[in-house]
Amino acid sequence: MATRTKIALITGGSRGLGKNMALQLAGKGHDIILTYNSNKTEAEKVVDEIRGMGRNAEAYQLDTTNIVSFDGFFAAVSAHLMKYTGSGNFDILINNAGTGAHYSVADTPEAVFDQLYSIHLKGVFFLTQKALPLLNDNGRVINISSGLARFTYPGYAAYASMKGAIEVFTRYLAKELGPRGITVNTIAPGLTETDFTRGGLPPTEEGRKQVASIFALGRIGQPEDIGAAVTLICSEEARWITAQRIEVSGGQQL
């Protein structure tokens, strides 16, 4: 009997870590639904690349702070899946969409705090809630945290606090979904070189060597490192791993 193709839904899949997750999962034989907030062109490039690999892919615009839009989003996704698979359900939810902010506790504006909360905690909580009826039993939920929930750098208190909350949410969700055979885990990347972080890295080779020295493995993380961990947790071999915080940081700040 042929193995059924599994379908992954990845928020924020048009760039950076989300893009790499989408490509690596497609390379493992998954079909992909990805979302983007504003960059439709880049999202369509990812879709085209995945289709070039022989997998199905579709991109949808989604603002993960706009909770009232979630019902319409999932109705569209389900209708699309029903059309080409005969089922409106999917197998993997990866809550990856996010943004950053750099302020000391003393200087953090309330509006920035509220935005981080809406994207990284409230949006994740309620998007997951709306996804649960469409998520197949024995599926996977992966929430993205940050190494900053373990080690500290001044300026990231608000961001890291939201990620710490996501790690607690992961454990509770794992307990609730366990009877359905759905695993729920957190991936916590360390410093990873993407278009999102590249501007904050030293421009010189000597500076990069100094940054690399804070990693036990002696280099700055790459998107492929995170995508590989995600594909591992989505695999059948990881079926007995749930409610875990898995830091993928090359041993940063040990």
C-alpha positions as CSV (number, residue, x, y, z in Angstrom):
1,M,0.0,0.0,0.0
2,A,1.4,3.4,-0.9
3,T,2.2,5.8,1.9
4,R,-0.1,8.8,2.0
5,T,1.7,12.1,1.4
6,K,1.7,14.3,4.5
7,I,0.9,17.9,4.4
8,A,2.7,20.6,6.4
9,L,1.3,24.1,7.1
10,I,4.1,26.6,7.9
11,T,3.4,30.2,8.9
12,G,5.9,32.7,7.8
13,G,7.2,30.4,5.1
14,S,8.3,32.9,2.5
15,R,11.8,33.7,3.9
16,G,14.4,32.8,6.4
17,L,13.9,29.8,8.6
18,G,10.3,29.2,7.4
19,K,11.4,29.0,3.8
20,N,14.2,26.5,4.7
21,M,11.7,24.4,6.7
22,A,9.3,24.3,3.7
23,L,12.1,23.3,1.3
24,Q,13.5,20.6,3.5
25,L,10.1,19.1,4.3
26,A,9.3,19.1,0.6
27,G,12.6,17.4,0.0
28,K,11.4,14.7,2.3
29,G,8.2,14.2,0.3
30,H,5.8,16.5,2.1
31,D,3.3,18.8,0.4
32,I,3.4,22.3,1.7
33,I,1.0,25.1,2.6
34,L,2.8,28.3,3.6
35,T,1.7,31.7,4.7
36,Y,3.2,35.2,4.2
37,N,2.3,38.5,5.6
38,S,3.2,41.0,2.9
39,N,5.8,39.5,0.5
40,K,3.7,37.7,-2.0
41,T,6.5,37.6,-4.6
42,E,8.9,35.8,-2.4
43,A,6.2,33.4,-1.2
44,E,5.4,32.5,-4.8
45,K,9.1,31.9,-5.5
46,V,9.1,29.3,-2.7
47,V,6.0,27.7,-4.0
48,D,7.5,27.5,-7.5
49,E,10.7,25.9,-6.1
50,I,8.7,23.3,-4.2
51,R,6.6,22.5,-7.2
52,G,9.8,22.1,-9.2
53,M,10.7,19.4,-6.7
54,G,7.5,17.5,-7.7
55,R,5.5,18.4,-4.6
56,N,2.3,20.3,-4.2
57,A,2.5,23.7,-2.7
58,E,0.3,26.8,-2.1
59,A,0.8,30.2,-0.4
60,Y,-1.8,32.2,1.4
61,Q,-1.6,35.7,2.8
62,L,-2.1,35.7,6.6
63,D,-1.6,38.3,9.3
64,T,-1.2,36.2,12.4
65,T,-2.2,39.1,14.6
66,N,-5.6,39.3,12.9
67,I,-7.5,36.5,14.7
68,V,-10.8,37.3,13.1
69,S,-9.3,36.2,9.8
70,F,-8.4,32.7,10.9
71,D,-11.8,31.1,10.1
72,G,-11.6,32.3,6.6
73,F,-8.0,31.3,6.2
74,F,-8.7,27.8,7.3
75,A,-11.8,27.5,5.2
76,A,-9.7,28.4,2.1
77,V,-7.0,26.0,3.1
78,S,-9.4,23.2,3.7
79,A,-11.2,23.8,0.4
80,H,-7.9,23.7,-1.4
81,L,-6.9,20.4,0.2
82,M,-10.3,18.8,-0.3
83,K,-10.0,19.6,-4.0
84,Y,-6.6,17.8,-4.6
85,T,-6.5,15.2,-1.8
86,G,-10.2,14.5,-1.0
87,S,-9.7,15.6,2.6
88,G,-9.6,19.0,4.1
89,N,-7.1,18.1,6.8
90,F,-3.4,18.4,7.1
91,D,-0.7,16.7,9.2
92,I,1.8,19.2,10.5
93,L,1.4,22.7,11.9
94,I,4.6,24.8,12.3
95,N,4.0,28.1,14.1
96,N,7.0,30.0,12.7
97,A,5.8,33.5,11.8
98,G,7.4,36.2,13.9
99,T,9.3,39.4,14.2
100,G,11.8,40.9,16.5
101,A,12.4,44.0,18.6
102,H,15.4,45.3,20.5
103,Y,14.7,47.5,23.6
104,S,15.8,47.5,27.2
105,V,13.1,46.8,29.8
106,A,13.2,50.5,30.7
107,D,12.7,51.7,27.2
108,T,10.2,49.1,25.8
109,P,7.1,50.9,24.4
110,E,3.8,49.4,25.2
111,A,2.9,49.2,21.5
112,V,6.0,47.1,20.8
113,F,5.2,44.8,23.7
114,D,1.6,44.4,22.5
115,Q,2.8,43.7,18.9
116,L,5.2,41.0,20.1
117,Y,2.5,39.5,22.3
118,S,0.0,39.5,19.4
119,I,2.4,37.8,17.0
120,H,4.4,35.4,19.2
121,L,1.8,34.3,21.8
122,K,-1.8,35.3,21.2
123,G,-1.7,34.7,17.5
124,V,0.1,31.3,17.9
125,F,-2.4,30.2,20.6
126,F,-5.6,31.0,18.6
127,L,-4.2,30.0,15.2
128,T,-3.4,26.6,16.8
129,Q,-6.9,26.5,18.4
130,K,-8.5,27.0,15.0
131,A,-6.2,24.4,13.3
132,L,-7.0,21.6,15.7
133,P,-10.2,20.3,14.0
134,L,-8.2,20.1,10.7
135,L,-5.1,18.5,12.1
136,N,-4.9,14.7,11.5
137,D,-4.4,12.3,14.4
138,N,-0.8,11.3,14.8
139,G,0.3,14.6,13.4
140,R,2.8,17.1,14.6
141,V,2.8,20.6,16.0
142,I,6.0,22.5,16.2
143,N,6.3,25.9,17.9
144,I,9.3,28.1,17.4
145,S,10.9,29.6,20.4
146,S,14.4,31.0,20.8
147,G,17.7,30.4,22.6
148,L,17.0,33.8,24.2
149,A,14.5,32.0,26.5
150,R,17.5,30.3,28.1
151,F,20.5,32.7,27.8
152,T,20.2,36.4,28.0
153,Y,21.3,39.4,26.0
154,P,20.1,42.9,27.1
155,G,17.4,44.3,24.8
156,Y,15.4,41.1,24.2
157,A,13.4,40.9,27.4
158,A,9.9,41.3,25.8
159,Y,10.7,39.1,22.9
160,A,12.2,36.3,25.0
161,S,9.3,36.5,27.5
162,M,6.8,35.7,24.7
163,K,9.0,32.8,23.7
164,G,9.2,31.5,27.2
165,A,5.4,31.5,27.3
166,I,5.3,29.6,24.1
167,E,7.4,26.8,25.7
168,V,4.8,26.5,28.5
169,F,2.0,26.5,25.9
170,T,3.8,23.7,24.1
171,R,3.7,21.4,27.2
172,Y,0.1,22.0,27.9
173,L,-0.9,21.4,24.3
174,A,1.1,18.2,24.2
175,K,-0.8,16.9,27.2
176,E,-4.2,17.8,25.6
177,L,-3.3,16.3,22.2
178,G,-1.5,13.2,23.5
179,P,-4.7,11.1,23.3
180,R,-4.9,11.9,19.5
181,G,-1.3,10.7,19.0
182,I,-0.2,14.3,18.1
183,T,3.2,15.3,19.3
184,V,3.9,18.9,20.2
185,N,7.4,20.3,20.6
186,T,9.3,23.5,20.7
187,I,12.3,24.2,18.5
188,A,14.5,26.9,20.0
189,P,17.1,28.3,17.5
190,G,20.2,30.0,18.6
191,L,21.7,32.8,16.6
192,T,21.2,31.8,13.0
193,E,22.3,33.8,9.9
194,T,19.3,34.8,7.9
195,D,18.2,38.0,6.2
196,F,16.5,38.8,9.5
197,T,19.7,38.7,11.5
198,R,22.5,39.3,9.0
199,G,22.5,43.1,9.6
200,G,23.4,42.5,13.2
201,L,26.4,40.3,12.5
202,P,29.9,41.7,12.3
203,P,30.9,42.6,8.7
204,T,34.5,41.4,9.1
205,E,35.9,37.9,9.2
206,E,37.6,38.6,12.5
207,G,34.3,39.8,14.0
208,R,32.5,36.7,12.7
209,K,35.2,34.5,14.3
210,Q,34.6,36.2,17.6
211,V,30.8,35.6,17.3
212,A,31.5,31.9,16.3
213,S,33.5,31.4,19.5
214,I,30.4,31.5,21.6
215,F,29.2,28.3,20.0
216,A,30.5,24.9,21.2
217,L,30.6,23.8,17.6
218,G,32.5,26.9,16.5
219,R,30.3,28.5,13.9
220,I,27.2,30.6,13.4
221,G,24.0,28.7,12.7
222,Q,22.6,28.4,9.2
223,P,18.9,28.0,8.2
224,E,19.6,24.5,7.1
225,D,20.5,23.6,10.6
226,I,17.1,24.6,11.8
227,G,15.2,23.1,8.9
228,A,17.0,19.7,9.4
229,A,15.8,19.6,13.1
230,V,12.3,20.4,12.0
231,T,12.2,17.6,9.5
232,L,13.6,15.2,12.1
233,I,10.8,16.1,14.6
234,C,8.2,15.7,11.8
235,S,9.5,12.2,11.0
236,E,8.0,8.9,12.1
237,E,11.2,8.2,13.9
238,A,10.4,11.1,16.3
239,R,7.0,9.8,17.2
240,W,7.9,9.3,20.9
241,I,9.2,12.8,21.4
242,T,6.7,15.3,22.7
243,A,6.4,18.2,25.1
244,Q,10.1,19.0,24.6
245,R,12.1,22.1,24.2
246,I,14.8,21.3,21.6
247,E,17.4,23.9,21.4
248,V,19.1,24.0,18.0
249,S,22.0,26.3,18.7
250,G,25.3,24.5,18.2
251,G,25.9,24.8,21.9
252,Q,25.5,28.6,22.1
253,Q,26.4,30.2,25.5
254,L,27.0,27.0,27.4
